[in-house]
Amino acid sequence: MAWKTGFRKEVLKFLESLPSEQRNQIKEKINEFLDSLEGQKRVNLDIKKLRGDWEGFMRLRIGKIRVIFKIYKDEKIVVFYEADFRGDVYK
């Protein structure tokens, strides 16, 4: 069974506000991450577990942009909650 994804409105709105080149780069990294979850290929991405208010979430770093997500292993779902530039995403 393949992993399912969910994107909050805020994430989609942020991605739409970016230049197409940057947007495509983020989509590519997200797809690489999803492929690695399915075991299709091994990738070297900058992913970290978050602490504090974001306990239980993880972040994917793509240049100056951070994408915050949560993995629900039992349901095989990844939900992307926030995406923004480094200084603004954790607020």
N, C-alpha and C positions, 0 to 999 in steps of 0.2 A: 504494500500500500504506500503510495507516494505521500509526502508531507504536504499539508495544506497551508496556505498563508492567509493572513488577514492584515489589512492596513487600515489604521484609523484615518479619518478625514484629514487631520492635521498633517500627517505624513504625506499623503497624496497632494495636498495643497502646497506644501513646501517643495516637493519634487517638481511640481508644475511651475513654480516660480524660478527655478534654476535654468541656466542656459542648457540647450539640448545636449551639448557635449558632456557637461557635468552630470546631467540627469542620466544619460546613458552609462556613464562610468559607475554610478551608484547602482543602477539596475543590474549591471554586469556583476558587480561584487555581491549583491544579494543573491543572484542566481548561482554564483560560485559557492556561496555559503550553503544554499539549499542543496546543491549537488553533493557537497561534502557530507551533509546530514544523511543523504540517501546512500552514502558509501560509493558513489560513482567515481569520485576522484579525490585525491588529497590536495588540499589547498593551504596556502600560508596567508591567513587573514589576521588582522589585528582585532581580536575579540577579547573582551575582559568581562568578568563578573562585576556587577556594581554593588556598592554598599550604601548604608545610610537609608535615605528616603527611597532609593531605588533598589533596595535589597530584593533579590530574586530575579532581577532583570539583568540583561547583558547589553553590551554596546559593541557596535561594529564601527571602527574608525576608517574613514575614507578621506584621506587628506585632512582638511579642516572641518569636515562634516562628520557628525556622529549620528548613528541610527540606533535607537534603543528598542530592544525587542525582548520577548519572553518566549521560552520554549515550553510547550505542554507535551511532554513525551508520551503520556498514555494515549492522548488523542491524536498524536503526530501532527500537531498544529504549531506554527510559528506566527506570533502576532507582533507586528511592528507598531509601537506605541508613539514614538517621537522621532523626529529627524530635524536637525538644525545645525548651525555652526557651533563650534566647540564652546564658545562663551555663553551661548543662549540655551542650549539643549537641556541642561540640568535644572533650570529654574522652574 
